Amino acid sequence: MRQGTTFDEILHDMDANFLYELICVAHYLQLKSLIDLTHEAMVKKIENLSSIKELYHMLHRPENVSEVVLFVIGAYFIHYFF
């Protein structure tokens, strides 16, 4: 990690799959600040995707995993409405 790197920058540079796992942990531990930061970072990663198939590929998940679709809907909802 380079000197002067912010936590937001670290999250932004993080692999999407690892970031997804970190979001799950943050929810499990009920860490609101971490939930907010990780959701914001994930929304930035997924906002330019053109298909749900790209999302599954980015998160290294099989295309039949409905938890990913629900996660994306939740992340957008939280980011844009709260």
C-alpha positions in Angstrom: 0.0 0.0 0.0 1.4 3.4 -0.9 1.7 6.2 1.6 -1.3 8.5 1.8 -3.7 5.9 0.4 -7.3 6.3 1.8 -9.6 3.4 2.7 -11.9 4.5 -0.1 -9.0 4.1 -2.6 -8.2 0.7 -1.2 -11.8 -0.5 -1.6 -12.0 0.9 -5.1 -8.8 -1.0 -6.1 -10.0 -4.2 -4.5 -11.0 -7.2 -6.5 -14.8 -7.2 -6.9 -15.1 -10.8 -5.6 -13.1 -10.0 -2.5 -15.1 -6.8 -2.0 -18.4 -8.8 -2.3 -17.1 -11.2 0.5 -16.2 -8.2 2.6 -19.7 -6.8 2.2 -21.1 -10.1 3.4 -18.9 -10.0 6.5 -19.8 -6.4 7.2 -23.5 -7.3 7.1 -22.9 -10.4 9.3 -21.1 -8.3 11.9 -23.5 -5.4 11.4 -20.8 -2.8 10.8 -22.8 0.0 9.4 -19.9 2.2 8.4 -18.2 -0.6 6.6 -21.4 -1.6 4.9 -21.8 1.9 3.6 -18.2 2.1 2.3 -18.2 -1.3 0.7 -21.6 -0.8 -1.0 -20.5 2.6 -2.4 -17.3 1.0 -3.8 -19.2 -1.9 -5.3 -21.7 0.4 -6.9 -18.8 2.2 -8.6 -17.5 -1.1 -9.9 -20.9 -2.3 -11.3 -22.5 0.9 -12.5 -20.9 0.6 -16.0 -21.7 -3.0 -16.6 -24.0 -3.7 -19.5 -25.4 -7.1 -18.5 -26.1 -9.3 -15.5 -23.8 -11.9 -17.1 -20.9 -9.4 -16.8 -21.7 -9.1 -13.1 -21.7 -12.8 -12.5 -18.3 -13.0 -14.3 -16.9 -10.1 -12.3 -17.9 -11.7 -9.0 -16.8 -15.2 -10.1 -20.2 -16.6 -9.4 -22.3 -19.1 -11.4 -25.0 -17.4 -13.5 -27.8 -19.1 -11.5 -27.0 -17.6 -8.2 -29.9 -15.3 -7.2 -28.1 -13.8 -4.2 -26.0 -11.8 -6.6 -29.1 -10.2 -8.3 -30.6 -9.4 -4.9 -27.3 -7.9 -3.8 -27.1 -5.6 -6.8 -30.6 -4.4 -6.3 -29.9 -3.8 -2.7 -26.6 -2.0 -3.3 -28.2 0.4 -5.9 -31.2 1.0 -3.6 -29.0 1.9 -0.6 -26.6 4.0 -2.7 -29.2 6.1 -4.5 -31.9 6.4 -1.9 -30.1 6.8 1.4 
